[in-house]
Amino acid sequence: MKKVNSGPSLYHVSDKAISDGLEKVSKIQMIHFLRRKGIFVSESIEKDELIKYIRTFNFSYSDYLWITKQLENPNKRIRTEVAKIDLEIETDELKQIANKVKSSLSSEDINCRVIKNDNTIKLELNYLEEDLSVSELKQKQPIKTEIELTNNNGSIGIRYGSLQDVKKVKDILIDKIKEETNNADLEPIEISLQFLTSPEVRSEFFMELSKAIEGYKFDDILSVDVTKDFNFNIDDDDDDDDDEKDDIKERHIAAIRSAALKGVSVTSTPHFTQLHNDGYYIYKIVWSSIHDILEGKKVIFEAQFGNKVKCNNFKYLVKYIYDVAKRKNAIGLHTKRHREISDLERKNLNSKLEKAALDTYASIVEKYGV
């Protein structure tokens, strides 16, 4: 993220990196690439032949930019995290603080834009994300995301993309808010079950969350991921076969989903109880809910704890929407294929999921304490 002043340097793209990269590029894009160089080939040419030909080129810097541009993933879905600060502050003052954070990012490779809209301050962030674990032509990906501050007259809601660099900016922002308002002891409220270690309680959070989306009716559990708290005090034979343990875990998950499908109270099933007796709990769930109107759309939600052992770093994602099928013989059914979500829909659904998560968390904390 930090700028490094160095150079000049030479970089040569290897044949293997070019070949691997071109595998992800469409044939028509490669044909257009050649035409811009004055090389004309038939559109009936096989893709493998194009790759073999193009990789023999001495790639210039502009050629390198072209292929990396083709490998960008502009539709990368970024999970969202949420926090809250209890603080009375004017929205204009919040904007001034955001602009100071923007200025402090001048030494970073991050382009920041601050926007005020009613009681909301938005920091739009654009930067390159580096990942050295992937092929060299995909190691840098452009990221466009945002941090949104909502002034709720007594508290500030903070919504931000679940990315390491974004979290750093969020921490800088919170520190600046503390500094500018002389509230050194101010701590953000985040969804965390780190100190609620009971497997039953951790699973209950997710089961209640799946039913708490305002204006939507729970439909189905699509997937459940569970893990085991190895510090949980249970009678467990350490010599048990790992494959057998995994098989038991999968049977528990299948039974939970089956109960949900049949409309049975999942938390009262023997398998759900046994899951917790064995020390397992839910840390990630994907479910569907249907808009609570006549023939409403179906929405796929996802929620999880990034740290599945401590059950903190809560993040969420609205994945897809299935519209109501328009065929006459498909009344009450949904389309087989999902569609992408518009920005307006995503903002609205994110707000509903965020509110449901915070309300469910508050209810769990009030019920069981910390």
C-alpha positions in Angstrom: 0.0 0.0 0.0 2.9 2.4 0.8 4.7 4.0 -2.1 8.2 2.8 -2.7 10.6 5.1 -4.5 13.0 2.9 -6.5 14.3 2.2 -9.9 14.8 2.3 -12.8 14.3 -1.4 -13.2 13.6 -3.9 -16.0 10.8 -6.4 -16.0 10.4 -9.2 -18.5 7.2 -11.2 -18.7 8.1 -14.9 -18.9 6.6 -17.1 -21.7 4.8 -19.2 -19.0 3.2 -16.2 -17.4 2.0 -15.0 -20.8 0.6 -18.5 -21.7 -1.1 -18.8 -18.3 -2.6 -15.3 -18.7 -3.8 -15.8 -22.3 -5.7 -18.9 -21.2 -8.1 -16.4 -19.3 -8.4 -14.0 -22.3 -11.1 -14.5 -24.9 -10.2 -15.3 -28.5 -11.8 -12.2 -29.9 -9.7 -10.0 -27.5 -6.5 -11.7 -28.8 -7.6 -11.2 -32.4 -8.2 -7.5 -31.7 -4.8 -7.3 -30.0 -3.1 -8.6 -33.1 -5.1 -6.3 -35.5 -3.9 -3.3 -33.5 -0.4 -4.5 -34.4 -1.3 -4.8 -38.1 -1.5 -8.6 -37.9 -4.7 -10.1 -39.3 -5.8 -13.7 -38.6 -9.0 -15.6 -39.3 -11.7 -15.6 -36.6 -11.9 -19.4 -37.1 -8.3 -19.9 -35.8 -8.1 -22.1 -32.7 -7.4 -20.4 -29.4 -4.4 -22.6 -28.7 -2.7 -21.5 -31.9 -3.3 -17.9 -31.0 -1.6 -18.4 -27.6 1.4 -20.2 -29.2 1.8 -17.3 -31.6 1.4 -14.4 -29.2 3.7 -15.8 -26.5 6.6 -15.5 -29.0 6.3 -11.7 -29.0 8.7 -9.5 -27.0 6.1 -7.9 -24.8 6.4 -4.1 -24.5 5.1 -2.2 -21.4 1.9 -1.4 -23.3 1.4 -5.1 -24.2 1.9 -5.9 -20.5 -0.8 -3.4 -19.5 -3.1 -4.8 -22.1 -2.9 -8.4 -20.8 -3.1 -7.4 -17.1 -6.2 -5.3 -18.0 -7.8 -8.4 -19.5 -7.1 -10.3 -16.3 -8.8 -7.8 -14.0 -11.9 -8.9 -12.2 -14.1 -5.8 -12.1 -17.0 -7.8 -10.6 -15.1 -9.1 -7.6 -17.6 -9.3 -4.8 -16.2 -7.8 -1.6 -17.7 -8.9 1.7 -18.7 -6.1 4.1 -17.9 -5.6 7.7 -19.8 -3.3 10.1 -19.0 -1.4 13.3 -20.7 1.3 15.4 -19.4 4.1 17.6 -21.5 5.7 20.3 -20.8 9.4 19.7 -22.7 12.7 19.3 -21.2 14.6 16.4 -22.3 16.9 13.5 -22.1 15.4 10.1 -20.1 18.4 8.8 -17.5 17.8 11.5 -17.4 14.1 10.4 -16.8 15.2 6.8 -13.9 17.4 8.0 -12.3 14.5 9.8 -12.8 12.3 6.7 -11.0 14.9 4.6 -8.1 14.9 7.1 -7.8 11.2 6.7 -7.9 11.7 2.9 -4.9 14.1 3.2 -3.0 11.6 5.3 -3.3 9.0 2.6 -1.3 11.2 0.2 1.8 9.1 0.9 -0.1 5.9 0.1 -1.0 4.4 -3.2 -4.7 5.0 -2.5 -6.9 7.5 -4.3 -9.6 8.7 -1.9 -12.6 10.8 -2.6 -14.9 12.1 0.2 -18.6 12.6 -0.5 -21.3 13.9 1.8 -25.0 13.0 1.2 -27.5 14.0 4.0 -26.3 12.3 7.1 -23.8 10.0 5.4 -20.1 10.5 4.6 -18.6 8.2 2.1 -14.8 7.6 1.4 -14.4 6.1 -2.0 -11.1 4.2 -2.2 -9.3 3.1 -5.4 -6.0 1.3 -5.2 -4.1 -1.7 -6.5 -4.2 -4.9 -4.4 -1.0 -7.0 -4.5 -1.2 -10.8 -4.1 2.2 -12.6 -4.6 0.6 -16.0 -4.2 -1.0 -15.9 -7.7 0.6 -15.9 -11.2 2.7 -12.8 -11.9 0.3 -11.2 -14.3 -2.5 -11.4 -11.8 -0.6 -10.2 -8.8 -2.0 -6.7 -8.9 -5.7 -6.2 -9.1 -7.5 -2.8 -9.1 -9.8 -2.4 -6.1 -12.7 0.0 -5.9 -14.5 0.0 -2.6 -15.7 2.4 0.1 -16.0 3.2 3.8 -19.4 4.6 4.7 -20.1 6.6 7.9 -23.8 7.1 8.8 -24.5 9.7 11.5 -27.5 8.4 13.5 -27.7 11.2 16.0 -25.9 9.6 18.9 -24.0 6.9 17.1 -22.0 6.5 13.9 -22.5 3.4 11.8 -19.3 2.3 9.9 -19.6 0.0 6.9 -16.5 -1.0 5.0 -15.1 -3.6 2.6 -13.5 -6.7 4.2 -10.0 -6.0 2.8 -6.8 -5.6 4.8 -5.9 -2.2 3.3 -9.4 -0.9 3.8 -9.4 -2.0 7.4 -6.1 0.0 7.9 -7.9 3.1 6.5 -10.9 2.4 8.8 -8.5 2.2 11.8 -6.9 5.5 10.8 -10.4 7.0 10.5 -11.4 5.8 14.0 -8.2 7.1 15.5 -8.7 10.5 13.9 -12.3 10.6 15.2 -10.9 9.9 18.7 -8.3 12.6 18.3 -10.5 15.3 16.9 -13.3 14.7 19.5 -11.0 14.3 22.5 -12.4 10.8 23.1 -9.3 8.7 23.6 -11.3 5.9 25.3 -13.8 5.6 22.5 -14.0 2.0 21.3 -16.0 0.7 18.3 -18.7 -1.8 18.8 -18.2 -4.8 16.5 -20.1 -8.1 16.2 -17.9 -10.7 18.0 -18.7 -13.9 19.9 -15.2 -14.2 21.1 -16.3 -14.2 24.8 -19.4 -16.3 24.2 -17.7 -19.6 23.7 -20.8 -21.9 24.1 -21.3 -23.9 20.8 -25.1 -23.5 21.3 -24.9 -19.7 21.6 -22.6 -19.3 18.6 -24.9 -21.4 16.4 -28.0 -19.7 17.7 -26.7 -16.3 16.5 -26.7 -17.6 12.9 -30.0 -19.4 13.1 -31.7 -16.3 14.5 -29.9 -14.0 12.0 -31.3 -16.0 9.0 -34.8 -15.3 10.2 -34.3 -11.6 11.1 -34.1 -9.8 7.7 -36.8 -7.2 7.8 -39.4 -7.6 5.0 -38.1 -11.1 4.1 -39.3 -14.5 5.0 -36.7 -17.3 5.7 -36.7 -19.9 2.9 -33.9 -22.4 3.0 -30.4 -23.0 4.4 -28.2 -23.5 1.4 -24.9 -24.3 3.2 -23.6 -24.4 6.7 -19.9 -24.5 7.7 -19.1 -25.7 11.2 -15.9 -25.9 13.2 -14.9 -27.3 16.6 -13.7 -25.3 19.6 -10.8 -27.6 20.7 -10.7 -25.9 24.1 -14.3 -27.0 24.7 -14.5 -29.4 27.5 -16.1 -32.6 26.1 -15.4 -36.3 26.4 -13.6 -36.9 23.2 -11.3 -39.7 22.2 -8.2 -38.2 20.7 -7.5 -41.5 18.9 -10.8 -41.3 16.9 -10.2 -41.4 13.2 -10.3 -37.9 11.5 -12.3 -39.2 8.6 -14.9 -40.6 10.9 -15.1 -37.2 12.7 -15.6 -35.5 9.4 -18.3 -38.0 8.4 -20.1 -37.3 11.7 -19.8 -33.6 11.1 -21.2 -33.8 7.6 -24.2 -35.9 8.9 -25.0 -33.2 11.5 -24.9 -30.5 8.8 -27.1 -32.5 6.4 -29.6 -33.1 9.2 -29.8 -29.4 10.1 -30.5 -28.4 6.5 -33.1 -31.2 6.2 -34.9 -29.9 9.3 -34.9 -26.4 7.9 -36.3 -27.6 4.6 -39.2 -29.3 6.4 -40.0 -26.3 8.4 -38.9 -28.0 11.7 -37.3 -25.9 14.4 -33.7 -26.6 13.7 -32.5 -25.8 17.2 -34.7 -28.5 18.7 -33.5 -31.4 16.5 -31.4 -34.2 18.1 -28.7 -33.7 15.5 -28.4 -30.0 16.3 -28.0 -30.8 20.0 -25.5 -33.6 19.3 -23.5 -31.2 17.1 -22.9 -29.0 20.1 -22.3 -31.9 22.4 -19.5 -32.9 20.1 -18.1 -29.3 20.4 -19.1 -28.1 16.9 -20.8 -24.8 16.1 -21.8 -22.8 13.0 -19.4 -20.1 11.9 -20.7 -19.5 8.4 -24.1 -19.8 6.8 -25.6 -19.2 3.4 -29.4 -19.0 3.2 -32.2 -17.8 1.0 -35.1 -15.5 2.0 -38.1 -14.4 0.0 -39.4 -10.9 -0.2 -42.5 -10.9 2.0 -45.0 -9.8 -0.7 -47.1 -11.8 -3.1 -44.7 -13.7 -5.4 -41.6 -11.9 -4.1 -38.0 -12.3 -5.3 -35.6 -14.7 -3.6 -32.3 -13.3 -2.2 -29.3 -15.3 -1.3 -27.5 -14.0 1.9 -24.1 -15.1 3.4 -22.7 -14.3 6.9 -19.6 -15.6 8.6 -16.9 -14.9 11.1 -13.6 -14.4 9.4 -11.8 -15.9 12.4 -13.8 -19.1 13.0 -12.1 -20.0 16.2 -12.5 -16.7 18.0 -15.8 -15.9 16.2 -14.9 -12.3 15.4 -14.2 -10.4 12.2 -17.8 -10.7 11.2 -18.5 -10.1 7.5 -21.5 -10.5 5.2 -22.5 -10.5 1.6 -25.7 -10.4 -0.5 -24.8 -12.9 -3.2 -27.6 -13.1 -5.7 -31.2 -12.5 -6.6 -33.6 -14.9 -8.2 -36.6 -13.1 -9.8 -40.1 -14.6 -10.0 -40.5 -16.7 -13.1 -42.8 -15.1 -15.6 -43.9 -18.3 -17.4 -47.6 -19.0 -17.0 -46.9 -22.6 -15.8 -44.4 -21.4 -13.2 -46.6 -19.4 -10.9 -45.0 -19.0 -7.5 -41.6 -20.3 -8.8 -38.4 -18.4 -9.3 -36.0 -18.3 -12.3 -33.4 -21.0 -12.6 -30.6 -18.6 -13.1 -29.7 -15.8 -10.7 -28.9 -12.3 -11.7 -26.4 -9.7 -10.5 -27.6 -7.2 -8.0 -27.9 -3.5 -8.9 -26.1 -1.0 -6.7 -29.3 0.4 -5.3 -30.6 -3.1 -4.5 -27.3 -4.0 -2.9 -27.3 -0.9 -0.7 -30.8 -1.6 0.5 -30.2 -5.3 1.1 -26.8 -4.6 2.8 -28.6 -2.2 5.2 -31.2 -4.8 6.1 -28.6 -7.6 6.6 -26.5 -5.2 8.7 -29.4 -4.1 10.9 -30.5 -7.8 11.3 -26.9 -8.8 12.4 -26.6 -5.9 14.9 -30.0 -6.5 16.3 -29.4 -10.3 16.6 -26.0 -9.7 18.2 -27.5 -7.3 20.7 -30.3 -9.8 21.5 -27.7 -12.6 22.0 -25.5 -10.4 24.3 -28.5 -9.4 26.4 -29.7 -13.0 26.7 -26.4 -14.6 27.6 -24.1 -11.7 28.7 -20.4 -11.4 27.9 
